[in-house]
Amino acid sequence: MTSDARSRPVVIAGGGIAGLTAALAFARQGFPVRVFEQARQLEPFGAGLQLSPNATHILDRLGVLVLLRPKAVQPDAVLLRDAATLKVLARIPLGEMAERRWKAPYLSVHRGDLHVALAEKAAQNPAIEIVTGARATGEVASRNGILAATFAHEDCHEAEDAGLLVGADGVWSDLRTTLFPERHRRFSGSLAWRATVAADSPAGQAFCAVTSPDCVTTFLDPKFHLVAYPVRGGTTFNLVAFTRGPAAADGRSSVAEIAVLTHAMHRAPPVLADVVKQAGAWTTWPLNIVDPNGPWTRADGIVLIGDAAHAMTPFAAQGAAMAIEDAATLAQSVAMRPNDLAGGLTAWEHERKARVAKVARRGALNKLAWNAGGPLALGRNLLLRLRSGDSLVADLDWLYGWRLPD
């Protein structure tokens, strides 16, 4: 990328969290940006997610946090409970403590609210153009350092010139499939069961009877674990359970057969089982992952970020945060090396792979601990009883205390 590279747009495939964050980050560095999203319009969708301080400090820099915060919740703590007895095994304080310690808030939000805030901020930026109804085909030509990426519109295919092509098109990435053919998604063996309930509904009231509505609560059991927390200013609770099980035939989401989940929860007391039964419609999502060890970048100016590069299981609650970190660090690395695009991409990939791998290991450890049974569960419970909240918080400094370099 030469010093006049800012005259050519950064082209981003995908208008989700990763893509819109990348658009804002590159625009902040002075690049013109074009975002191509295959949906006909940017619409809020999805369920809840957690945004730890390593992500919210970036959203603050980009001017998004001020738009998001009125609809978010700042949980008081993370509670780990035994799903069979409902006993609190550990309490990790958050709230104002987290903001003081890590200089940014820990928030629980609805994915749709985050998407709306990102889209609103992008729409306000004259350097960003968003094109909907356009799918990345994976067909890319390169001549004299200029890329031409083809996008399929409703009635035609068009080639778009780019100084850099960013694949932010998720775990099902067409760009990864075509341009990084050695990299594949695979089913992790785990299913996510998702539902949202109004706080004033019977299911919401049942949830409040089980645990604090102002906390992120994880119920631990050998056959499942259930994570629940408030979103949308506390008016809604997000519920997500995890079990082993087969993926749907197409590998995507489907209407849940709730009997499968209730069977996995056979040890849970009626008060917790009632939350699941009263929640109404559940959706199952197979948790697909992408091995982060393969290439994320190409020397000719193509890069994958977020789930397209390294989709991970959500057991560290860092999927969105890693996408946000990817986007901000990529823009910074490219801007710092205006005459060496390949070098900027290589340096970025090296740094990000190390951090993403560490986060993935933390998620794997969490799953092992949360689904422990028998003597392992007894050992886990004893260890947690011996740990103070402050010591548990200190374990997270490397993760939540990470900051984008100035």
Summary of the structure (lengths in Angstrom):
residues: 406
radius of gyration: 21.4
end to end distance: 22.1
largest distance: 66.6
contacts: 1440
relative contact order: 0.17
helix: 40%
strand: 27%
